[in-house]
């Protein structure tokens, strides 16, 4: 399972490309202010007020030794977060991939 990420405007329109996180979801901690809400089984989004906390948690995770693919996904996600950090009309959205039949 994976999580899809996009930057969206207030109306939910995608700005830029949608991309998939395949390796990172398994490494996301269950504790923290923001990261526990990013899961493969649910959707979540963060606004400019929440972005500093989210970026701090992502950067802390990136500072720890990670496999190469996880590090790449983290860096891409941090870059996306920085694009939303000071913009009231931008949201970083996570779409979880839910299991069928549940």
C-alpha positions, 0 to 999 in steps of 0.5 A: 500500500502507498500514499499519494501526495498533492499540493492543492488550492482552496477548491481542491484543485491540484497544483503541480503533479501528484506523486506516490510514496511507497517506502516512506509510509512504513517508516512514519512514526506513530507519535508526534504532532502531525506524522501520526495522521499520515496513514495508508488507510485515511486521507489527511491534509495540512495548511500553512499554519500546520506546515512548520510542525509537519516540516520539523517532524519530516526533517527530524525523520530525514536526519536519521539514517534511512534507506536510499529510497526512503530518503528520496521520498522524504526529500521530495515531501519536504520540498512539497511542504516548503512550497506550501509553508507561507501560502494561505491558499495551499494545502499539502494533501495525503490520500491513503490507499485503502484495502478493497473489501474492508 
